[in-house]
């Protein structure tokens, strides 16, 4: 069934959506604490950095369904939160649970997609929708036990994705990812791709959006981010990675710079730049075809590095922000031109 990979990617979209609802409900519920920033930093580290390790275990054939492990851990974190257990173990548990589910989704969508990026991009896109949903539910004191019930929906979804709509996995599937340049060593290409991931993560917070003043506008911001992540995979499959790279960087730049006070202009820029997620993942997995879990883990390390500066300082001067965005975008254009391979005729 040729559509299995797309159905599987869609199922993991919803799994990712739900796990981020749970995770960001928990972390956002501690926003009023004095140690909220430390908790958020710890969460980012534990949710992002270990994914390469868990991915390596999956790559080496460990027979564990990390989606079910993730459901168990995140459900436990909600229960501990409900019973007012100390915040530190709650954050540790929910972060590790989040990481394991990411790895399962990445492994499944990459291994069974015959060199297509749409399924993996669909999976990743679900996170943006879940993040803002979980944050808003926490701000409105949504019942923790209701969050637990929502989180448990992942169990049937994971079973359906892992049994009924699990695409055929093989090493030959992974060898069909041929999106990277042959001009540089694999280590250089992976490093440069991770730098682009870090830039995307940083710009997600640094893009000037003075128009963003209401809940609806914040929701739209995250919706457009999620749509952009999915579109990146779709466009790579339709028009090739190099054209998609140009659209997502040079094409996005004027919208990012001149959309500060115009919502729709800014949202288009955010959506276009978010496409780089699929591009960087495609390049890295092309260089690490035998280690798709580790490849995905490299992108999440880039995400952690890119968000680190936000915990220590923020640039509020508009012209400085615009200058930084321009320089970083131009750097991404150059890097992606270097590391993205030409489409095979």
C-alpha positions as CSV (number, residue, x, y, z in Angstrom):
1,X,0.0,0.0,0.0
2,X,1.9,3.0,-1.3
3,X,-0.1,5.5,0.9
4,X,0.9,3.8,4.1
5,X,3.8,6.1,4.6
6,X,1.6,9.2,4.4
7,X,-1.0,7.8,6.7
8,X,1.7,6.8,9.1
9,X,3.1,10.4,8.9
10,X,-0.3,11.8,9.6
11,X,-0.8,9.5,12.6
12,X,2.5,10.6,14.0
13,X,1.4,14.2,13.4
14,X,-1.4,13.7,15.9
15,X,0.9,11.7,18.3
16,X,3.3,14.6,18.2
17,X,0.5,17.1,18.6
18,X,-0.8,15.4,21.8
19,X,2.6,14.8,23.4
20,X,3.4,18.5,23.0
21,X,0.1,19.4,24.5
22,X,1.0,17.4,27.6
23,X,4.6,18.5,27.8
24,X,3.9,22.2,27.4
25,X,0.8,22.0,29.7
26,X,3.2,20.7,32.4
27,X,6.1,23.1,31.8
28,X,3.8,26.1,31.4
29,X,2.0,25.3,34.7
30,X,5.2,26.2,36.5
31,X,5.6,29.6,34.8
32,X,4.9,31.4,38.1
33,X,7.7,29.8,40.0
34,X,11.0,31.5,40.8
35,X,12.9,28.7,39.1
36,X,10.6,28.7,36.0
37,X,13.5,29.7,33.7
38,X,15.8,27.0,35.1
39,X,13.0,24.4,34.7
40,X,12.4,25.5,31.1
41,X,16.2,25.3,30.4
42,X,16.3,21.8,32.0
43,X,13.3,20.7,30.0
44,X,14.8,21.9,26.7
45,X,18.1,20.1,27.4
46,X,16.5,16.8,28.4
47,X,13.9,16.8,25.7
48,X,16.3,17.7,22.9
49,X,19.8,16.5,23.6
50,X,19.3,12.8,24.5
51,X,17.3,12.1,21.3
52,X,20.5,11.2,19.5
53,X,21.2,8.6,22.2
54,X,17.7,7.1,22.0
55,X,17.9,7.2,18.2
56,X,21.2,5.3,18.3
57,X,19.5,2.5,20.4
58,X,16.7,2.3,17.8
59,X,19.2,2.3,14.9
60,X,21.0,-0.6,16.5
61,X,17.8,-2.6,16.7
62,X,16.5,-2.3,20.3
63,X,13.0,-3.8,20.4
64,X,11.3,-1.1,22.4
65,X,8.3,0.9,21.2
66,X,9.5,4.4,22.4
67,X,6.0,5.8,21.8
68,X,4.5,3.7,24.5
69,X,7.5,4.4,26.8
70,X,6.9,8.1,26.2
71,X,3.2,7.8,26.9
72,X,4.0,6.1,30.2
73,X,6.5,8.7,31.3
74,X,4.5,11.7,30.3
75,X,1.3,10.3,31.9
76,X,3.3,9.7,35.1
77,X,4.5,13.3,35.0
78,X,0.9,14.6,34.8
79,X,-0.1,12.4,37.7
80,X,2.9,13.7,39.8
81,X,1.9,17.2,38.8
82,X,-1.7,16.6,39.9
83,X,-0.5,15.3,43.3
84,X,1.8,18.4,43.7
85,X,5.1,16.4,43.6
86,X,8.2,18.6,43.4
87,X,8.6,20.2,40.0
88,X,12.1,19.0,39.3
89,X,11.3,15.2,38.9
90,X,8.1,16.1,37.0
91,X,10.0,18.1,34.4
92,X,12.7,15.5,34.1
93,X,10.2,12.7,33.5
94,X,8.0,14.7,31.0
95,X,11.1,15.8,29.1
96,X,12.5,12.3,28.7
97,X,9.1,11.0,27.7
98,X,8.8,13.7,25.1
99,X,12.2,12.8,23.7
100,X,11.4,9.1,23.3
101,X,8.2,9.7,21.4
102,X,10.1,12.0,19.0
103,X,12.6,9.3,18.3
104,X,10.0,6.7,17.5
105,X,8.2,9.1,15.2
106,X,11.4,10.0,13.4
107,X,12.6,6.4,13.0
108,X,9.3,5.2,11.6
109,X,8.6,8.1,9.2
110,X,12.2,8.1,7.9
111,X,12.7,4.4,7.6
112,X,9.5,3.7,5.7
113,X,9.2,6.6,3.3
114,X,11.4,5.6,0.3
115,X,13.3,8.8,0.2
116,X,10.3,11.0,0.6
117,X,10.3,13.8,3.2
118,X,6.6,14.5,3.4
119,X,5.8,11.9,6.1
120,X,8.7,13.0,8.4
121,X,7.7,16.7,7.9
122,X,4.1,15.9,8.8
123,X,5.3,14.2,12.0
124,X,7.4,17.2,13.0
125,X,4.8,19.8,12.1
126,X,2.4,18.5,14.8
127,X,4.7,19.9,17.5
128,X,3.9,23.5,16.8
129,X,0.2,23.0,17.1
130,X,0.6,21.0,20.3
131,X,3.0,23.6,21.9
132,X,0.6,26.5,21.8
133,X,-2.4,24.3,22.7
134,X,-0.7,23.0,25.8
135,X,0.5,26.4,26.8
136,X,-3.0,27.9,26.5
137,X,-4.6,25.1,28.4
138,X,-2.2,25.6,31.3
139,X,-2.8,29.4,31.3
140,X,-6.5,28.7,31.6
141,X,-6.2,26.1,34.4
142,X,-7.4,23.1,32.3
143,X,-7.8,20.1,34.6
144,X,-4.7,17.9,34.8
145,X,-6.7,14.7,34.7
146,X,-8.3,15.8,31.5
147,X,-4.8,16.3,30.1
148,X,-4.0,12.8,31.2
149,X,-7.0,11.4,29.3
150,X,-5.9,13.3,26.2
151,X,-2.4,11.9,26.5
152,X,-3.6,8.3,26.7
153,X,-5.1,8.7,23.3
154,X,-1.6,8.3,22.0
155,X,-1.7,4.5,22.9
156,X,-4.3,3.5,20.2
157,X,-2.7,5.9,17.7
158,X,0.7,4.4,18.3
159,X,-0.6,0.9,17.9
160,X,-2.4,1.7,14.7
161,X,0.7,3.5,13.4
162,X,3.0,0.7,14.4
163,X,0.9,-2.2,13.3
164,X,-1.8,-1.4,10.7
165,X,-0.2,1.5,8.9
166,X,3.5,0.8,9.5
167,X,5.3,1.1,6.2
168,X,7.8,-1.5,5.1
169,X,11.2,-0.6,6.6
170,X,14.5,-1.6,4.9
171,X,18.0,-0.4,4.5
172,X,17.3,0.2,0.8
173,X,14.6,2.8,1.8
174,X,17.2,4.8,3.7
175,X,19.6,4.8,0.8
176,X,17.0,6.6,-1.3
177,X,17.7,9.8,0.7
178,X,20.0,11.6,-1.7
179,X,19.6,15.3,-0.8
180,X,23.1,16.3,0.2
181,X,26.0,17.6,-1.8
182,X,28.9,15.3,-2.7
183,X,31.5,18.2,-2.5
184,X,32.2,18.0,1.2
185,X,32.9,15.5,3.9
186,X,29.9,14.1,5.7
187,X,31.0,15.6,9.0
188,X,31.2,19.1,7.5
189,X,27.8,18.8,5.9
190,X,26.2,17.6,9.1
191,X,27.8,20.4,11.1
192,X,26.7,23.0,8.7
193,X,23.1,21.6,8.7
194,X,23.0,21.7,12.5
195,X,24.1,25.4,12.3
196,X,21.1,26.1,10.1
197,X,18.9,24.3,12.6
198,X,20.3,26.5,15.4
199,X,19.7,29.6,13.4
200,X,16.0,28.6,12.7
201,X,15.5,27.9,16.4
202,X,17.0,31.3,17.4
203,X,15.0,33.2,14.7
204,X,11.8,31.5,15.9
205,X,12.2,33.8,19.0
206,X,14.0,36.7,17.4
207,X,11.8,37.5,14.5
208,X,10.2,41.0,15.2
209,X,6.4,40.5,15.7
210,X,5.1,43.6,17.4
211,X,1.8,42.8,15.8
212,X,1.5,39.8,18.1
213,X,-0.7,41.1,20.9
214,X,-3.7,38.7,21.2
215,X,-4.2,35.0,21.9
216,X,-5.6,34.5,18.3
217,X,-2.5,36.1,16.8
218,X,-0.2,33.9,18.9
219,X,-2.2,30.8,17.8
220,X,-1.8,31.9,14.1
221,X,1.9,32.4,14.6
222,X,2.4,28.7,15.7
223,X,-0.1,27.5,13.1
224,X,1.9,29.1,10.3
225,X,5.1,27.6,11.8
226,X,3.6,24.2,11.7
227,X,2.3,24.6,8.2
228,X,5.7,25.7,7.1
229,X,7.4,22.7,8.6
230,X,5.0,20.4,6.7
231,X,5.2,22.3,3.5
232,X,9.0,22.0,3.5
233,X,8.7,18.3,3.1
234,X,6.0,18.5,0.5
235,X,8.0,21.0,-1.6
236,X,11.2,18.9,-1.4
237,X,9.3,16.0,-2.8
238,X,7.6,18.1,-5.5
239,X,10.2,20.6,-6.7
240,X,13.5,19.4,-5.2
241,X,15.6,20.5,-2.2
242,X,17.6,23.3,-3.8
243,X,14.5,25.3,-5.0
244,X,12.8,24.7,-1.6
245,X,16.0,26.0,0.1
246,X,15.9,29.2,-1.9
247,X,12.2,29.8,-1.2
248,X,12.6,29.2,2.5
249,X,15.5,31.6,2.9
250,X,15.8,34.3,0.3
251,X,12.1,34.1,-0.4
252,X,11.3,34.5,3.3
253,X,13.7,37.4,4.1
254,X,11.6,40.4,2.9
255,X,8.5,39.0,4.6
256,X,10.5,38.7,7.9
257,X,12.0,42.1,7.7
258,X,9.0,44.1,6.7
259,X,6.3,42.2,8.5
260,X,7.0,43.6,12.0
261,X,3.8,45.6,12.1
262,X,1.8,43.6,9.4
263,X,0.6,40.3,10.6
264,X,0.0,38.5,7.4
265,X,3.3,39.6,5.9
266,X,5.2,38.3,8.9
267,X,3.2,35.1,9.0
268,X,4.1,34.3,5.4
269,X,7.8,34.9,6.3
270,X,7.6,32.6,9.4
271,X,5.9,29.9,7.3
272,X,8.5,30.0,4.6
273,X,11.5,30.0,6.9
274,X,10.0,27.1,8.9
275,X,10.5,25.0,5.7
276,X,14.2,24.8,6.6
277,X,13.3,22.1,9.2
278,X,12.6,19.5,6.5
279,X,15.6,20.7,4.4
280,X,18.2,20.2,7.2
281,X,16.7,16.8,8.2
282,X,16.8,15.6,4.6
283,X,20.5,16.6,4.2
284,X,21.6,15.1,7.5
285,X,19.8,11.8,7.0
286,X,21.3,11.6,3.5
287,X,24.7,11.7,5.1
288,X,23.7,9.2,7.8
289,X,21.5,6.7,6.0
290,X,22.3,3.9,8.5
291,X,21.6,6.0,11.5
292,X,18.3,7.9,10.9
293,X,17.6,8.1,14.7
294,X,21.0,9.7,15.3
295,X,20.4,12.0,12.3
296,X,17.2,13.3,13.8
297,X,19.0,13.7,17.1
298,X,21.5,16.0,15.4
299,X,18.7,18.3,14.5
300,X,17.3,18.4,18.0
301,X,20.8,19.3,19.4
302,X,20.8,22.2,16.9
303,X,17.4,23.3,18.3
304,X,18.7,23.3,21.9
305,X,21.8,25.3,20.9
306,X,19.6,27.8,19.0
307,X,17.3,28.4,21.9
308,X,20.1,28.8,24.5
309,X,20.7,32.5,23.9
310,X,17.0,33.2,24.6
311,X,17.5,32.2,28.3
312,X,20.2,34.8,28.8
313,X,19.4,37.8,26.7
314,X,16.9,39.2,24.1
315,X,17.5,41.9,21.5
316,X,14.7,44.4,21.6
317,X,16.0,47.0,19.3
318,X,14.2,46.6,15.9
319,X,17.0,47.7,13.6
320,X,19.5,45.4,15.4
321,X,17.1,42.5,15.2
322,X,16.6,43.2,11.4
323,X,20.3,43.3,10.9
324,X,20.8,40.0,12.7
325,X,18.0,38.3,10.8
326,X,19.5,39.5,7.5
327,X,23.0,38.3,8.3
328,X,21.7,34.9,9.6
329,X,19.4,34.4,6.6
330,X,22.2,35.2,4.1
331,X,24.4,32.8,6.0
332,X,21.7,30.1,5.7
333,X,21.4,30.8,2.0
334,X,25.1,30.2,1.5
335,X,25.2,27.1,3.7
336,X,22.2,25.5,2.1
337,X,23.6,26.2,-1.4
338,X,26.8,24.4,-0.3
339,X,25.2,21.3,1.4
340,X,22.1,20.7,-0.7
341,X,22.8,18.3,-3.6
342,X,21.5,18.9,-7.1
343,X,18.4,16.9,-8.1
344,X,19.1,13.8,-10.1
345,X,17.7,13.8,-13.6
